[in-house]
Amino acid sequence: MQSPESRPEQNGLDKHEVPRLARTLFWVGLGIGVAAVGATLAYVALRIAASQRREDPTTQRIQELIDEANSLLKALDEQRNSA
């Protein structure tokens, strides 16, 4: 039977490659985590900005005029079709 020191690694990685692989995976994971946090913060900031946007009185008045014009056009169209 061979001693553990003389046995070849079964997974094909030597003792110097394992720490390097661990470091690489750590930095990749950290980068993905930072990107995910950044994307989440951007999403939350946009949602907050969109929810805080209030309509001003001019916008409301314009919408009321558009609605009134649409109802008048509908009434006029109904009068033409009934005549």
C-alpha positions as CSV (number, residue, x, y, z in Angstrom):
1,M,0.0,0.0,0.0
2,Q,1.3,3.5,-0.9
3,S,1.6,6.3,1.5
4,P,-0.7,9.3,1.1
5,E,2.2,11.5,0.0
6,S,3.2,9.3,-2.8
7,R,-0.4,8.6,-4.1
8,P,-1.4,10.8,-7.1
9,E,-4.3,13.1,-6.7
10,Q,-7.5,11.4,-7.8
11,N,-9.2,14.5,-9.2
12,G,-6.2,15.6,-11.2
13,L,-5.5,18.8,-9.2
14,D,-2.2,19.2,-7.5
15,K,-1.8,20.9,-4.1
16,H,-0.9,24.3,-5.8
17,E,-3.9,24.4,-8.1
18,V,-6.5,24.0,-5.4
19,P,-5.9,27.3,-3.7
20,R,-5.6,29.1,-7.0
21,L,-8.9,27.6,-8.1
22,A,-10.5,28.6,-4.8
23,R,-9.3,32.1,-5.1
24,T,-10.6,32.4,-8.6
25,L,-14.0,31.0,-7.7
26,F,-14.1,33.5,-4.7
27,W,-13.4,36.5,-6.9
28,V,-15.9,35.3,-9.6
29,G,-18.5,34.9,-6.9
30,L,-17.8,38.2,-5.4
31,G,-18.0,39.9,-8.8
32,I,-21.4,38.3,-9.5
33,G,-22.6,39.3,-6.0
34,V,-21.6,42.9,-6.5
35,A,-23.3,43.0,-9.9
36,A,-26.5,41.5,-8.4
37,V,-26.5,44.1,-5.6
38,G,-25.9,46.9,-8.1
39,A,-28.7,45.7,-10.3
40,T,-31.0,45.4,-7.3
41,L,-30.2,48.9,-6.1
42,A,-30.8,50.3,-9.6
43,Y,-34.2,48.6,-9.8
44,V,-35.2,49.8,-6.4
45,A,-34.1,53.4,-7.2
46,L,-36.1,53.4,-10.5
47,R,-39.2,52.0,-8.7
48,I,-39.0,54.7,-6.1
49,A,-38.5,57.4,-8.7
50,A,-41.5,56.2,-10.7
51,S,-43.8,55.9,-7.7
52,Q,-42.9,59.4,-6.5
53,R,-43.7,61.0,-9.8
54,R,-47.0,62.9,-9.4
55,E,-49.2,64.3,-12.0
56,D,-49.3,68.1,-12.1
57,P,-52.6,69.9,-12.5
58,T,-51.9,70.8,-16.1
59,T,-51.5,67.1,-17.0
60,Q,-54.7,66.3,-15.2
61,R,-56.6,69.1,-17.0
62,I,-55.3,68.0,-20.4
63,Q,-56.4,64.4,-19.7
64,E,-59.9,65.7,-18.8
65,L,-60.1,67.7,-22.0
66,I,-59.1,64.7,-24.0
67,D,-61.7,62.6,-22.3
68,E,-64.3,65.2,-22.9
69,A,-63.4,65.5,-26.6
70,N,-63.6,61.7,-26.9
71,S,-67.0,61.6,-25.4
72,L,-68.2,64.5,-27.7
73,L,-66.8,62.6,-30.8
74,K,-68.6,59.5,-29.7
75,A,-71.9,61.4,-29.2
76,L,-71.4,63.0,-32.7
77,D,-70.7,59.7,-34.2
78,E,-73.9,58.2,-32.7
79,Q,-76.0,61.1,-34.0
80,R,-74.6,60.5,-37.5
81,N,-75.4,56.8,-37.4
82,S,-78.9,57.3,-36.1
83,A,-79.8,59.9,-38.7
